[in-house]
């Protein structure tokens, strides 16, 4: 699967890429919201992993925009916020799933699997 | 002028020259021509050697000469001029033809045709030389020009003169040539003959001079200038020299041909040169000299002009009349404006005229006299002469005249001045002098002038008075004229007066007549300047008679005055018009009180004698009407202010011409007073009577007068109206229906003690109760005996009712007064307490009784008024005042505060009688106030603190917000990567690596937990957490918590039991979850083996969530420490487990602050613990 990872922290990016690669997915990296949008339209990923804290735009904003061009691509939110805090926003924002930082590889893959299975 | 004359002379000279030359020309030419015609050849030449003048030349010359003559003499229009012109033209033509024939060598020989020659004569000889021909043509043209020149234009004349001069030069050259032996052009050309040359010279000169002064070169010779003179002398000399030299040469060196030509040329050259040189010399030198002369002349002329104008100015402006008369014909040559004005003529009427004709002299003898004087002395001086002006007026003037010669002719210069004015003045003076003289001479009194102590002048009168003759007096001193006893006085005064001291100018003294009698004289003397020095002038009056009269008068005056002053009657004399007091006798001074000095001279009005000015006016009016006043009653004011009634009588008298009043006064003040008193008494009595009658009539009460027998003698109207007429009846019978005196009869009492008595009676009348008041008073006669009783009957029913009502309201007020909670006190003007209510009394129990004491004493225990007292303010201003004053207890100590309002207490007429004070005890409220103030302050402080702490909290949360993310970020990497490694993403790990990475992982997780907890706590501490209330089911939360920790449970091999009573809760889901997780986590942490049991119960609307474990348990004394942050109990598990020491603290905090509940612990050391979380089901419902 082509998975677009929108994450500003390089370490986190590396982590996620390793995990994804390990599981045979093709990670596409984007470090800013703008890049994310670009890559989303160009590369047409199957899944998007969206960090909610981005330097140029809020993750929600990016998601919204991606939704404009790709309405059905599942977007998973990746955030340090606790689940309870953001649960509402996540569902409202059009996100298909939520992963909490610090990223546990298992949890990440579970979530991805969940999404894929739904498809 | 000189130039003018010069010119004239020159012209004359020139004219003369012209005539001479012209005539000569004509003459000579005529002779020559005659010679040719009549073959007298000798006439034709001057010298047998030389060639004769040809007939042609002679003809030309004659005609030209005649023409010139014609030009000269005859006017322009004369027909002869035309003839002359024609003649000249013909001659010109003739000459030109000859010339042309000569030049061309052809022709018909016109000359020969005119003048055939006899054979004997050489052709050449009888022929005109071409040179002559040229000369004739030129001169002919010149003459023609002159003839044709209209009006003698200068240019034409000059041109003619120029032409003539050419001809002249030709003539001269030829002439000189002859002089030097060789005529020019001898041989081939026919030369001009000697004689011709001479004639040419003459003729040319004539033409030149005919041209007149316009020909400039001529001017050089003309005139009186040195230059001209030099020219006139040089040139002829030069010419003479040349001629002489030539002649000498010819005579002594005839025909010495060798150098003749050269020498002639040289001579000519010299001649010309000489002429030029001399003329130049003449011009320059002469010119210079002429210029100098001219300048000098001009200067002289200027100076002359100047002086002339000066003299003219003087002449004109001198105020005197000046005139110049030529004696031989009495011609007035010059007269200045003075004269013209004097005589009234205009300049042209007089100057240049024969003055004799002017009829100036009034008296011809005057003139003769003047002339005589002049003859004798050449000088007539200041004669007074009458003269006649132009307008016929006769006037007088002074004349002075002197003879003088002008141009050797006798002239008279006269100076005159009109003295008619002066004469008039003199006459006036004389007349006035005459007047004075007459006056002085005829005056009865003596007039004298004394100078240097001598009598300089006296009049007839003086002589008469003194008995001396004028001659006897004049020149002598005056002392003998004065009576011996007065001599010193008069002399002294005389000297002092002359010195300028102030001495009486008018005084009397005794004079001694010649016969020794003494007269009294009155002298009026003054100083003046007489004939240049100081003198006394005076007038003497014989007053002897007067004196006698005066004395008699004086005596009679004395008599009269005595009578006047000592008369017992008051008499005064005042002026009629303004009432000025002239005299007052002693009697009146006594009555009015003014002394004579005080009164005399002042007007009656001034002194204030009249009460009103109208009085005086009335007095004076009646005076004026009738001429006298008889017994007028008037009030006058004495000096001391007392009003005096006077009876005035007055008579009009005249004193020293002034109308005055002689007034007599009769003091009737006393009399009047008595009268008045009587009148007043009568009036009073009448008034009293009327008063009482009125009173009685006006009373609203009934009056009964009863005599000592109780019989009604009088009832007033009211009584009568109500009760009917009962006079003569017994009062007790009529009113009380009794037969004897009533018991309480007030009249009886009055009769007994003569005092006023009062009783009240109650009467029933037709069902109504009426109250009556009876007041009795005694009626006395003049001796004081009581003759009757006056009983006043008043219906007081109304009053009674009012009294009742008043009493009721008084009582009401009294109760109100007493019941008011606040204090009321009334003090009078002296600050005595008049009334206080109970409340006030209660405040000052130590000072009771308050009434009668001074307020400051009773209330404040002071000896004097309190400054702060509002009552004082009210007393002062009459307005209400308000103050807060201290409340004093016994001993004067301050026990509190009172608020006092003071109001003025006024009586019915508005006067302040006292002050009513309304007092409120504000001690309590004040304290309360103080406390409140304090409270507010502390509140304020608290708020400030809160604000400060809030600020700190805000900073904290900001800090938290910023750091949390920062803290978490690296941790993510730590945990993430360590997880990844552990899960073998980067390859298989050796157990050693695995173990170490696990440590990294768990440390990371621990750190994350710590951070989260700290952040949580901080958030909670900062108050930054909102309670989010939502409805949720409890069950799923527990499930979730459990599932989260299932791994750890599994790892530790612990059993889990969950006893759930699901319930719908309304609370903060997240926080609740947090607590539950925490508790369960703790349970797991501190249990090595056994189980963790979670029980949920609902008791009393509270959810009890218990987490029981079989762990290490807690000692009782350690329980409190559990909830303290960062403190972990020292157990053997401490090292093993990762704990932050925050968990329970957080749980408690959350439970309390967010969930509205609490946490409880039950534990047994070594056995296990049970943590119970109590949370209300409905968080909102709790409140």
Interface residues (C-beta under 8 A of the other chain):
Chain A: X9 X11 X12 X15 X18 X19 X22 X53 X80 X82 X84 X85 X101 X102 X103 X104 X105 X106
Chain B: X965 X968 X969 X970 X971 X972 X973 X974 X975 X976 X977 X979 X980 X983 X985 X986 X1004 X1008 X1069 X1070 X1073
